[in-house]
């Protein structure tokens, strides 16, 4: 395992998408590595999320996320914790969908916990 890589363990995913590992260069979902920014939901995986990095995140990126009507959105912002300007996540706020900004590692761990509790969670993850 590379320096900084972490394997995540959970006893059951019940056929839902499970984040099984991550590092600064990949996110592993159901034991398959993806070297790109992506969106993970219990029943859906979106590999073509067109976000380059946190600083280029726009209202349009989050309005697309709002269309999924998740119970909560976890935004993994990379290695360093950062906050979004409220204007950027307004499309989620008006629907009453909370957005939690955290490091990508914390977002992966939190996603697995909420997903295992049966919550309708969406993790938008930036490497």
C-alpha positions as CSV (number, residue, x, y, z in Angstrom):
1,X,0.0,0.0,0.0
2,X,1.4,3.4,-1.0
3,X,2.2,6.0,1.7
4,X,-1.0,7.9,2.5
5,X,-3.3,5.1,1.2
6,X,-6.0,3.8,3.4
7,X,-8.1,0.7,3.2
8,X,-11.6,1.0,4.5
9,X,-13.5,-2.0,6.0
10,X,-17.2,-2.5,6.5
11,X,-18.8,-5.8,7.1
12,X,-21.6,-5.5,4.6
13,X,-22.6,-3.2,1.7
14,X,-25.8,-5.0,0.8
15,X,-25.1,-4.6,-2.9
16,X,-24.6,-0.8,-2.5
17,X,-21.5,1.1,-3.6
18,X,-18.9,0.9,-0.9
19,X,-15.7,3.0,-0.8
20,X,-13.1,0.3,-0.1
21,X,-10.0,2.6,-0.2
22,X,-8.5,5.9,-1.1
23,X,-5.3,7.9,-1.4
24,X,-4.2,11.2,-2.9
25,X,-4.2,9.6,-6.4
26,X,-7.3,7.3,-6.4
27,X,-10.7,6.4,-4.9
28,X,-11.5,2.7,-4.7
29,X,-15.2,1.8,-5.0
30,X,-16.2,-1.9,-4.6
31,X,-12.5,-2.7,-4.9
32,X,-12.1,-1.0,-8.2
33,X,-9.7,2.0,-8.4
34,X,-10.6,5.3,-10.0
35,X,-8.0,8.0,-10.6
36,X,-10.5,10.8,-11.0
37,X,-13.0,13.0,-9.2
38,X,-16.3,11.2,-8.9
39,X,-19.7,11.0,-7.3
40,X,-20.7,8.0,-5.2
41,X,-24.2,7.1,-4.1
42,X,-25.4,3.8,-2.7
43,X,-27.0,2.7,-6.0
44,X,-25.1,4.9,-8.5
45,X,-21.5,5.8,-9.4
46,X,-20.8,8.8,-11.6
47,X,-17.3,8.7,-13.1
48,X,-17.7,11.7,-15.5
49,X,-18.0,14.5,-12.8
50,X,-16.3,17.4,-14.7
51,X,-14.7,19.1,-11.7
52,X,-11.0,19.7,-12.0
53,X,-10.3,20.8,-8.4
54,X,-11.9,22.6,-5.4
55,X,-11.1,26.1,-6.6
56,X,-12.9,25.6,-9.9
57,X,-16.1,24.2,-8.3
58,X,-19.2,26.2,-9.5
59,X,-22.9,26.6,-8.8
60,X,-23.5,24.5,-11.9
61,X,-21.6,21.5,-10.5
62,X,-23.7,21.5,-7.3
63,X,-27.0,22.2,-9.1
64,X,-26.3,18.9,-11.0
65,X,-25.8,17.2,-7.6
66,X,-29.1,18.7,-6.3
67,X,-31.0,16.9,-9.1
68,X,-30.3,13.6,-7.3
69,X,-32.3,14.7,-4.2
70,X,-30.0,13.1,-1.7
71,X,-30.6,13.3,2.0
72,X,-27.2,14.8,2.6
73,X,-24.2,15.7,0.4
74,X,-20.7,15.0,1.5
75,X,-18.2,17.1,-0.4
76,X,-14.6,15.7,-0.2
77,X,-12.5,18.7,-1.0
78,X,-9.0,17.1,-1.2
79,X,-6.3,16.8,1.4
80,X,-6.8,20.2,3.0
81,X,-10.1,21.2,4.6
82,X,-11.8,24.1,2.8
83,X,-15.3,25.7,2.8
84,X,-17.6,26.6,0.0
85,X,-19.1,30.0,-0.5
86,X,-22.9,29.7,0.3
87,X,-23.7,31.0,-3.2
88,X,-22.1,27.9,-4.8
89,X,-24.4,25.4,-2.9
90,X,-27.6,27.5,-2.9
91,X,-29.3,25.0,-5.3
92,X,-28.9,22.4,-2.5
93,X,-29.9,24.7,0.3
94,X,-33.2,25.7,-1.3
95,X,-34.1,22.0,-1.4
96,X,-33.1,21.6,2.2
97,X,-30.2,19.3,1.4
98,X,-27.3,19.9,3.8
99,X,-23.7,20.0,2.3
100,X,-20.9,18.9,4.5
101,X,-17.4,20.0,3.4
102,X,-14.6,17.8,4.7
103,X,-11.3,16.3,3.5
104,X,-11.8,13.5,0.9
105,X,-10.6,10.9,3.4
106,X,-13.2,12.0,6.0
107,X,-15.9,12.1,3.3
108,X,-15.1,8.5,2.3
109,X,-15.3,7.3,5.9
110,X,-18.5,9.3,6.6
111,X,-20.1,8.1,3.3
112,X,-19.6,4.4,4.3
113,X,-21.1,5.0,7.8
114,X,-24.2,6.8,6.5
115,X,-24.6,4.3,3.6
116,X,-24.4,1.4,6.0
117,X,-27.2,3.0,8.1
118,X,-29.4,3.0,5.0
119,X,-29.2,6.8,4.4
120,X,-29.6,8.4,1.0
121,X,-26.2,9.9,0.9
122,X,-24.2,11.3,-1.9
123,X,-20.4,11.8,-1.8
124,X,-18.8,14.1,-4.3
125,X,-15.1,13.4,-4.1
126,X,-12.2,15.5,-5.3
127,X,-8.7,14.0,-5.3
